[in-house]
Amino acid sequence: MQAKHNMDSADPVEVLLTDGSTRASLAVARSFASHGVSFAVLCPQPVSLTRYSRFVKFAVQSPHPAAQPSDFARFVLQVVRKHAVRLVVPITDQELIVLNQHRAEFEPHTTLAMASSEAVEAVLDKRRNLALARQLGVPCPREFRLEDRRHIPEMIRVLGFPIVLKKSRVPLSPDVPQFRFKYLYAYNEAELRAYIDQYCMDGEDPLLQECATGEVRDLCCFASRGEVLALHEYHAIRRFNGSAILRRIVRPTPDLVEHTRNLLAAYGWDGVAHVSFFVGKDGRRWYMETNGRFWASVEGSVKAGWDFPWWTYEYFLRGRRPQPPPIDVGSRTCWHAGDLLALLKFLAGKGEVPTPGANPRRLQAIVRLLSGFSPAIHWDLFRWDDPLPALVELWPYFARIGQTIKGNGSLREKVAHALFPACPSSPPWPLTPPLPRK
């Protein structure tokens, strides 16, 4: 194994994190380090944020779970056996799938920090997940199952424009056709037919839904056998490519809490879960999805006083149910790299306003970015005692700008092309629910 530090057979490692390339994995690693937990991080990506953290002692290059799922499973099992790993913590959906498929091989040797097989499969299949939500009375966007092109006019009547195309499930293997975008918007029949030709005729069956608009509400949970033991809600003040950039923890919305409890109870859920809703300006609610893993902004939860990673360790290894203290309502956290990219994309004319519902001028948008550096706002990545991960996250973007800067055109055009290359087969960079086209 190629490791950050020497990791020989004499080194027992208590916990294994499956992917060091995400913000979630960095937050989990920092939490474990603060509690003195011995852990190692797998790095399927050549450059992984967590690998550069001073709190990470062991960072090990591994096969990629999406491109090489069988090799990844064998590698994880090898590490588990060699280093007496007691707990494996999946970080991404793809790793949830691989570990779930190989449970029988892992469970004699280690504990998997995840819900049951049935629950994991249900949340990863978004169509099945939405069907259960409807049965429980949870409000969901209207959906149309397209089986024949002749039904397109009927679908337009039922859903109206814009129609949203979403990935219906996480691919189980590299051989399964993959919908290349998280979601796309079809604003008219010509766009809709083009997307159907491109994405619905090659074995992929994306969700086709009405467009739910409004404010995204995210509920971060910890459950034991379906009982929700901890739940907090945050709102996105600014967003980028569907992710919350600047977030504020708020008091939970009662009806969303009830829907979330009903969903996790139906699954008999164990461990962390992240449940998302849209709330429209008219008060209408739409359920979006449940993610059965740590969310990208888990750093904000830890900062506000709820240490979900430590609870996961205590629950799955020691059987201790969390007893959450009062959370810091109003606590704000910012993903500054995402904030910068959202601003650059907006200034380049390739993206929506980072602040939903706002219509700022360019100078106002820049001022809003600077407001994210307030001392009252916690940073997702950067820490004075652990600065490298934040710098590593930005490095690929600076490298791309450097490679493009010598080309023709204005500086603005060069930077925009380097950071946000156009995709000719689809609208550039589908984001949060769009404003209607005029």
Buried (B, 14 or more C-beta within 10 A) or exposed (E): BEBBEEBEEEBEBBBBBBBBBBBBBBBBBBBBBEEEBBBBBBBBBEEBBBBBBEBBBBBBBBBBBBEBBEBBBBBBBEBBEBBEBBBBBBBBBBBBBBBBBBEEBBEEEBBBBBBBBEBBBBBBBBBBBBEBBEEEEBBBBBBBEBEEEEEBEEBBEBBEBBBBBBBBBBBBEEEEEBBEBEBBBBBEEEBBEBBBEBBBEEEBBBBBBBBBBBBBBBBBBBBBEBBBBBBBBBBBBBBBBBBBBBBBBBEBBEBBBEBBBBBBBBBBBBBBBBBBBBBEEEEEBBBBBBBBBBBBBBBBBBBBBBBBBBBBBBBBBEEEBBEBEEBBEEBBBBBBBBBBBBBBBBBBEBBBBBBBEEEBEEEEBBEBBEBBEEEEBBBBBBBEEBBBBBBBBBEEBEEBBEEBEEEEEEEEEBBBBBBBEEEEEBBBBBBBBBEEEE
